[in-house]
């Protein structure tokens, strides 16, 4: 809704059927890990946000710190 996309418009972008997308939205089906990655990449959000582990779609560092997950020393990525 936030991106003003219909299921018919979004489904091809995610390379899934409209009916599959509808089942994801209603909770009748859950996406696999690869599909979660595609959805997260498309909307530029963290996967933890998609599955309800975070209320902040962009706070990857906070999520990692809360879970005790830290990047290796010398890591300079996002």
Residue pairs with C-beta under 8 A, 6 or more apart in sequence:
3 10
3 43
5 13
7 18
7 21
7 22
7 25
8 18
10 21
11 17
11 18
11 20
11 21
13 42
14 21
14 35
14 38
14 39
14 42
15 38
16 35
20 29
23 29
24 30
24 31
31 39
36 47
36 50
36 51
37 47
39 50
40 46
40 47
40 49
40 50
43 57
44 57
44 58
45 57
45 58
46 54
46 56
46 57
46 58
46 59
46 60
46 63
48 54
48 60
48 63
49 55
49 56
49 57
49 58
53 63
54 62
54 63
56 62
56 63
60 78
63 69
64 70
64 71
71 77
